[in-house]
Amino acid sequence: MFLSPEIIIEAYSKGIFPMSDSYNDPFIYWVDPKIRGIINLKEFKVSKSLRKILKKNNYEIKINKNFEKVINLCAKNPSRNNTWINNQIIINYIKLHKIGKANSVECYYDNQLVGGLYGILLGKIFCGESMFSIEKNASKISMAYLAAHLIEGGFEFIDTQFYSEHLKQFGTKKIIKSEYLKLLSVNKNKPKNFPLDISQNILEYFN
């Protein structure tokens, strides 16, 4: 099947999302997880070690400055052997970005893009797609800033799609499909804008 921005948004509104078997595979398939990963932004966790890194403020965070490079680095970077992001996914998510439906959080060190993530806006939910890290902790820093920006903008949840031990550190919990669909129905039609700036110090957003 071939994608379009409209098809992708419609799919997300039904709780499914596209993946491919590899970067070079021209086709996609739809994923409908029985167990979903979800972060309630009121319960977002920042570890002690990450707090120390954020306090040092050695990195510069930008929003939506280089979405195309972020998605390409999520698809192909030296630390990743395979990917589910193929060319038609890249093309269509860039189109979604251009119409304000997809956003990137970018972590820079010495003016070089060293980590980041991207995802889709669906009402009060940010549907996280993928992240990458070239420098140690860059994706964790990006994740914390994502949460801060979402809290600033009045969002409620980050949909991590799947649950993993890596995502557990941020407060990700498992929910079954029926619970996710209820959460989706309540939040998907309450549009929010992704804020380009935050008004407080990063750590003030988290207990």
C-alpha positions in Angstrom: 0.0 0.0 0.0 1.1 3.5 -0.7 0.7 6.4 1.8 -0.5 10.0 1.8 -0.7 12.5 4.7 -4.5 12.1 4.8 -4.3 8.3 5.0 -1.7 8.5 7.8 -3.8 11.0 9.9 -6.9 8.8 9.4 -5.0 5.8 10.5 -3.7 7.4 13.7 -7.3 8.5 14.5 -8.2 4.8 14.5 -5.2 3.7 16.6 -3.0 2.2 13.9 0.2 3.4 12.2 2.5 2.4 9.3 5.8 0.6 9.3 7.9 -1.1 6.7 10.2 -4.1 6.9 13.3 -2.2 5.9 14.6 1.1 4.5 14.7 -0.4 1.0 11.3 -2.1 1.1 8.9 0.1 -1.0 5.8 -1.1 0.9 4.3 -0.5 4.3 1.9 -2.5 6.6 -0.4 -1.3 9.3 0.4 -1.9 13.0 -2.3 -2.3 15.6 -0.7 -3.2 18.9 -2.6 -5.2 21.5 -0.4 -3.6 24.2 0.4 0.1 23.8 3.0 2.3 25.5 1.7 5.5 26.9 3.1 8.3 29.1 0.8 10.5 31.1 2.6 13.9 31.0 1.6 14.5 34.6 3.7 11.4 35.5 6.7 12.0 33.2 9.9 10.9 35.0 13.3 12.5 34.8 16.0 10.4 36.5 18.7 11.9 38.8 21.4 11.3 36.2 19.3 13.0 33.5 18.6 16.0 35.8 22.3 16.5 36.3 22.8 16.5 32.5 20.0 19.0 32.0 21.4 21.3 34.7 24.7 21.5 32.8 22.9 22.8 29.8 25.6 21.8 27.4 23.2 21.2 24.5 21.1 23.5 22.4 17.5 22.4 21.7 15.6 23.5 18.6 12.1 22.7 17.4 11.3 22.0 13.8 14.5 23.5 12.4 15.6 20.4 10.5 12.8 17.8 10.5 14.0 16.2 7.3 17.4 15.5 8.7 15.9 14.1 11.9 13.7 11.6 10.2 16.5 10.5 7.9 18.9 10.0 10.9 16.1 8.1 12.7 16.0 5.9 9.6 19.7 5.5 9.0 22.5 6.3 11.5 25.7 4.5 12.5 24.2 3.1 15.7 21.2 1.4 14.0 21.5 -1.8 12.0 17.9 -1.8 10.6 14.9 0.3 10.4 11.1 0.3 9.8 11.3 3.7 8.2 11.3 3.5 4.4 11.4 6.2 1.7 7.6 6.6 1.4 7.3 7.0 5.1 10.0 9.7 5.0 8.4 11.6 2.1 4.9 11.6 3.7 6.0 12.6 7.2 7.9 15.5 5.7 4.7 16.5 4.0 2.9 16.2 7.4 5.5 18.4 8.9 5.0 21.0 6.3 1.3 21.2 7.1 2.0 21.4 10.9 1.0 17.8 11.8 4.5 16.4 12.5 7.1 18.0 14.7 10.8 17.4 15.6 12.8 18.0 18.7 16.4 18.5 17.9 19.5 18.3 20.1 22.6 20.1 19.0 26.1 20.1 20.4 28.7 22.5 19.0 26.2 23.4 16.2 26.0 19.7 15.2 22.7 17.7 15.3 23.5 14.9 17.6 20.1 13.6 18.7 16.4 14.1 18.3 13.0 12.7 17.7 9.8 13.3 15.7 6.1 12.5 16.0 2.6 13.3 15.0 0.1 15.6 16.7 -3.3 14.1 17.3 -5.4 16.4 19.5 -3.9 16.4 23.0 -1.7 13.4 22.2 1.8 13.4 20.7 2.3 10.2 18.9 6.0 9.5 19.1 7.5 7.9 16.0 11.2 7.5 16.4 14.3 8.9 18.0 18.1 8.8 17.4 21.2 9.6 19.4 24.7 10.1 18.0 26.1 11.6 21.2 25.4 9.8 24.5 22.1 10.9 26.2 21.1 13.2 23.3 17.8 11.3 22.7 17.1 11.3 26.5 17.6 15.1 26.5 15.3 15.4 23.5 12.7 13.3 25.2 12.7 15.6 28.3 12.4 18.7 26.2 9.6 17.1 24.2 7.7 16.5 27.5 8.3 20.1 28.7 7.1 21.6 25.4 4.0 19.4 25.5 3.2 20.3 29.0 3.6 24.0 28.1 1.2 23.4 25.2 -1.5 21.7 27.3 -1.0 18.2 25.9 -2.0 15.2 28.0 -0.1 12.1 26.7 2.8 10.8 24.7 1.9 7.7 22.7 5.1 5.7 22.5 3.4 3.0 20.4 5.2 0.2 22.0 6.4 -0.4 25.6 10.1 -1.0 26.3 12.4 -1.0 29.2 14.2 2.0 27.7 11.0 4.0 27.6 10.0 2.9 31.1 12.5 5.3 32.6 10.3 8.2 31.4 7.2 6.8 33.0 5.8 4.8 30.1 3.1 2.3 31.1 1.4 -0.5 29.3 -2.2 -0.2 28.4 -4.4 -2.6 26.5 -5.9 -1.7 23.1 -9.4 -1.0 24.4 -8.0 1.4 27.0 -6.0 3.2 24.3 -9.0 3.6 22.0 -10.9 5.2 24.9 -8.1 7.5 25.6 -7.8 8.3 21.9 -11.5 9.0 21.5 -11.5 11.5 24.4 -8.4 13.4 23.3 -8.0 13.2 19.5 -10.5 15.9 18.6 -9.0 18.5 21.0 -6.4 20.2 18.8 -3.4 21.8 20.4 -0.5 23.7 18.9 3.0 22.4 19.6 4.8 25.3 21.3 8.1 26.4 19.8 9.4 27.7 23.2 9.0 26.9 26.9 8.5 29.7 29.5 10.3 28.0 32.4 13.6 26.2 33.1 13.4 22.7 31.8 13.4 21.1 35.3 10.5 23.2 36.6 8.1 21.1 34.5 8.8 18.0 36.4 8.3 17.1 40.1 
